[in-house]
């Protein structure tokens, strides 16, 4: 019989702009992650020697995020050297997958206590750095290889172009995308003003002593007029020639920004939590992961949601909130159309367009935001789902306790 996997706590850093000069750009990614790991065990009075494993997500595993950044971070946090760590890459869903692996390990009896976490410093390790690691050998710069090119002879595209192809297929216009982006900033700014992020956000002290305790990516003054003035972000002459029917609606304003951040979740068996006198806040109920068309690589949230609802025995109407990662405004809008979900329950505190998308950290960041919202509103069931590079998606349902 499987053990029940419960969530004790989730913490995160503020979201910093992922570019030089961003609020967290002066912090090494291993130190960013170490900060939330240390906070997680300290505020729950947990001896870190009891942690069976630390599973972390990170997308650009090169340079300062190479050499198993999760293990580096836990040692930097002062954990005993007996505590192991592993870093995984399921693209944007890496730390959501880390939480799934952690919970499944508990349910299988392999773990009593495990931490799922993630980090991405997009200012210090820019997006695509791991692909461009062999800059002096162009032939070795291709992440796909001959067989992949044979299977997709017309070539694959970046995520922005995939989202533009989705806009075309689902007939999403610029106005609808910009309106959703403005909603994200409006909801996030209101939540921040109310102090709703206080339960999850851990202040980060910079080397010079300044404290970062607010999300730098939220723009409270965002308007439809300011968004409408932005130029297309992904159109090039070559792509316009390849896709002559695309209208190129995506901009820096209706896409998630480059972001620095880290987050972590303390997960254990219900039995171990009782022994330690810790209060479980939620339990993991269901999981799903799917592959999808790598050209329309962001559509996977739809089949992942359908699969997890089938497995859970729940309907979309049973859920009290859903976090659908806002890689681009396109993704949650397509998800809404395909699932028939209630728009009012979608990303109720804003999403990645406002709160940032620190790739490897986003999965556990969404988990904490969802859990805190359920607790504040008295909701029972929450869904989070994340589109992922290469055509994949994860989905998780939790039950607040």
N, C-alpha and C positions, 0 to 999 in steps of 0.2 A: 504493500500500500504506500503511495507516495506521501511525502510530507507536504504541509502547506507552506508556501513561500510567502513571507510577509515583508512589507516595507516599513522600516523603522523611521527613516529620515532621508531627506534629499536636500543637498545644498549646492549652490552655484556661486560663481563670481558674477559681478556685473558684466554686461556686454560692452566691450570696448571696440572702437572702430579698428578694423583690421588693416591698418596702413601706418606708415611711419608717423609718429606724433599722436597716435591713438592713445587713449588713457591707459591701456595695459601693454602697450608696445615695448615698454622698457623692462618687462618681466619675462624671463626665460619660460618656455611652456612647461617644462618639468616643475618649475617653481609654482606656476599657476595651479597646476594639478595638485602639487603637494599641499598647497594652502587649503583646498577644499577637503582633501583626505584628512589632514590634521584636524580641521574644524569638525568633520563628521564624527570622528571617534571622541574628540574632547567634549563636545556638547552632549554626547550620549553616555559619557562616563565609561566608554568601552576600552578595555585593554587591547591595543592593536595586535598583540601576540595571539589573540584568539581568532583573528581573521584567517580563514582557510585559503583565500585567494583574492586577488584584486584583478578584475578584468576591465581593461580600458579600451576605448575607441579613439582612433586617430586616423585621419585620411592621408595627410602628407607625411609619411613616415620616413623622413630624410632630414639630414642636418640636425638641428636642435631637437627635432621630434623623432630622430632615428634611435637605433640601439635599444628598442623596447622602452619607450618613454614612460610607460606605466610602472615598470620596475624601478626606473630611475626616480620617478616621482614619489613612490611609497618609501623608498630609502631616504629621500630628501625630507619627507615628512616625519622621519624619526621612527618609522615602523621597524621592528626587529628584522634582521636579515633572514630570519626563518620564514617570513611571509613572501610567497611568490607573487608574480604579476605577469600578465600577458597583454599584448596590444593587438587588437583585431581591426580589420578594415572591411566594413560593408558600406563603404562610401558614406553618404550623409547619415545613414542609419546605424553607424558603428556603435555608439554607446547605447542605443536602443537594443541592438543585438547583444551587447555586453550584458544588459539587464536581463534579457531573455535567457542567455546562457547561464547567468548567475542563478536566476530563479529555477531554471530547469535542473541545475546541479543540486540545489536544495531539495527540490521535489523528488529527485532520484536518490537522495540520501548520500550524495558525494560531498556535500558541503553542509556545515551548520551555519557558518557566518561567511558572507562574501560581500565585497564591495564592487559595484558596477560604476564605471566612471567614464569620462572622456575629456579630451582637450584638443584645442586647435588655436594656434597663434598665427593667424593669416597675415599679420604684419611682419613677422619674423621668418615664417616659412610660407611664402606665397603659394596660392592655389596653383597646382600643376608642377610644383618643385620636384616631386618624386618622379614625374615623367621626364623632366628635363635634366635629370641628374647626370646624364652622359652628354654634356653639351658639345664635347669635342668629337663625338662619333654619331653623326646624324642617323646612320642606319640602325643604331642601337637606341635611338630616341623614340621609336615607335612602340607603344605599349600593346599593340594588337597582334602583329605577326602575320605571316603569309596565309595561314588557314583562315584566320578571321577575315582578312581582306578577300579571300576567295568566297567566303560565305556571304559577305556584304560588299559586293563589287562596286556598288554606287557610293560606298563610304558612309561612315557614321558622322555624327555632328556633336557639337558641344551641347550642354544642357539648355542654354539659352535658345538655341535654334530648335531643339526638341520642344520647348515650351511654345515657341512661335508656331510650330507645326500643329500643336494642340489647339492654339488659338484659332487657327484656320479650320481645323476639323470640327471644333465645337462652336464656331462662329462667335468667339469672344472678341469684343471691340475694345479699343483703347479706353473709352469712357468707363466701361464696366471694370476693367483692370485697375484703373486709377482710383475709382470709387472704393474698391476693396482695399487698396493700399492706404488710402486716407482713413478708412475704418480701422485698420490695424494700428496706426499711430494714435488715433483718437482713443481707442479702447486701452492701449498700453499706457498712454499718458494719464488717463483717468485712474487706472489701477495703481500706477506709481504714486499719484497724488493722494490716493486713499491709504497708501501703505500696504497694499495687498501683496507686494513681493517681499515684505519683511521676513516672512517665515522661511524663505528659501535663499535669500541673497546674503552672501558672506562678504563683508568689506575686505578689500585687498590693500595692504600697505605697500607702497612703492619703495624702491631703494632709498629715495630721498626723504621718506617719511610721509608723503601725501597719501591720503586714504581715498580709494575709489569705491564708492558705495551706491552708485546709481548708474543705470544703463545709459551709456553714451549714445546709443543708436536710436533712441526714441526722439522723434522730432514733433513736439506738440503743435507747432505752427503749420504743419502740413495742410495744404488746401488742394482742391481739385485744380485750381488755376496754376499753382506752383508745379504740380505734377504734370499738367498738360504742356508746360513749357520745356520739358526735358526731351532730348533727342533719343532716338532708338539706340539701344546699347549693343546689339549683336549683329546689326546689318553691316556687311562688307560688300564691296563690288563683286567679289567672287561668289559669295553666298547669294546675293541678289540675282546673279546670273543663273545660279543653280536652282533657285526656288523663286521663279519670277512672279508667282501668284501670292507670295507672302506680303502682308501689309506692314510687318515689323512694328509691333505695338509695345514690346517690352523695353523698359527704360531702367535706369538706376533707381527710380522712384517706386516702381511696382515690382521690383525684385528684392530679394534679401541682400543686405549689405555684407561686404567682407567684414569678418568679426573675429575678435580674440575672446576666448573664454574657456572655462572649465567647470565641470559639475560632477557630482558623485552621489550615489544612493547606497544606503546601508540596508542589506537584504539578509534575512536569516529564516530559519525554520521557526514556526510558531512555538514549538516546544522550547527551543533555545532562548527565544525572547522571554518566555515565561520564567525560565530558570534564572535569567539575568535581571528580571524585573523591568524589562523594557516594554513599552506600550506599542503594539503594532498599529500603524495608521491605515494600512490597506493591505490587501492580498492580491497576488497575481491570479487572474481567473483563466485567461486564454491567450494563446499566441498564434501568429500566422506569419509566414514569409512567402513571397511569391516572386517569380521572375516575370518580366514583361518585355515588350518590343524594345530593343536597345536604341532604335531610332526615335521612337516616341517614349523615351526612357522614363518619363515622369508619370505615366499613367498607372503604375503598379499599385498606387494607393486604392484604386477601385477594386480590383480583384482581391487584394489583401483584406480589404474591409468585408467583402462578400464572404471570403473564406472564414474569417474569424467569427463572423456572425453565425455562420452555419455550425462551426465547431462549438461555439459557446451556448447555442440554443437561445440567444437573445435576438431581438430585432433592433433596428436602428432607433425605433421609438422608445425602447427600454433605457437607452443611454441618457445620462444627465448632462454630459459635456463631451466634446470631442476636440482633440488637438490634431490638426492636419498641418504638417509643416509647410510654411509659406516660403518655399524656395523661390517661387514666383507666384504672383497672384493667380496665375493660370491654374495651379494645382488644386487649391481648395475650391475654386469655382467649378472646375470640371468634376471634382469629387461631389460637390453639392448636387449638381445636375444628375449625376449617375446614381446617387444613393437616395435622393429625395429627403435628405436630412433637414432638420430645422436650422436655418441660418443663424438664429439667435443663440444656439448652443455651440456654434463653431468658434474656436479660438476666442473665448469670451474676454480674455485679458490682452487681446492682440496677439500677433504671431511674429514669425521671424522677420517679416518686412520691417517691423518696428523694434523687436527685441533682439534681432541679430541671429545669425546662423553660423556659429562657430563649429563648423562641420562635425568633427569628432565628438564634440560636447553636446550637440543638440538633442540627442535622444534622451539622455538623463535630465537635461534642462526641461524638455517638454514634460517628462514624468513628474518633476517637482511642481511645475506650474499647474498641471492637471490635478495633482493630489491636493494642493493648497486650495484650488478653486472648489473642488468637491467638498472639502472640509468647511470652507466659508459659507457655502450655499446649502449644505446638508444633502448634496447629491450622493447617490450610491454608486452608479456605474460610470466609468470613464474609458474612452477609447483614445489611443494615440496611434497615428500612422504616419509614415515617413517615406517619401519617394527617394530613390537612390540611383546614383550614377551607374550606367551600364544596363539599366532596365531591371530594377528590383524594388521591393517595398516590404517593410515590416509593419505589423499591426499588433497591438497589445491592448487587452482589456483588464482594468483593475477594478476592484470592489473596495470602496471605502469602508472601514470598520469603525 
